[in-house]
Amino acid sequence: MVLRPAGRRRLSTPAAGFTLLEIMVVLVIGAAMYALVLGVPFRGASIADLKASARQLASGLRQAQTLAMVTRRDALLTVDVQERQYFLAGDTEPKSLPRDIEVKLFTAQSEIVNDNRGAIRFYPDGSSTGGRITVKSGERQYLVDVDWLTGRVSIND
């Protein structure tokens, strides 16, 4: 039997754990995976920009409805889906939407000007031709709907 002094301890096995190098390698791999997997799919307008565009269009539609009721004449909101612009009848400058969103217009056949341009018409009593403007980026989209009977404008996602 061998006796050892009381103040000295002998470590028979190395300490369990990871080295700093191993931890750094795991963190670098994790950051690369995060950047590749989660960072790539959404390359469009931010959700805030998309929602702001939907609200901007809804505001323009409500303005057209108010204009029709006040002036007692039909008022149009014309949308150019290719240029991502819209304007009220009588406006000299179109209002632009962000370039990285997709715009679609569904309206009455009588209001279609060409493949890229169409309008939603409001009548003096507040009613309209009805329709829908869709703003989309990636998988996210907002629908700006106009009820033909009441002219009510609503935003749905």
Secondary structure, DSSP 8 states (H G I E B T S, - for coil): -----TT-----S---S--HHHHHHHHHHHHHHHHHHTTSS--S--HHHHHHHHHHHHHHHHHHHHHHHHHTS-EEEEEETTTTEEEETT-SS-EE--TTSEEEEEE-GGGB-SSSEEEEEE-TTS-B--EEEEEEETTEEEEEEE-TTT--EEEE-
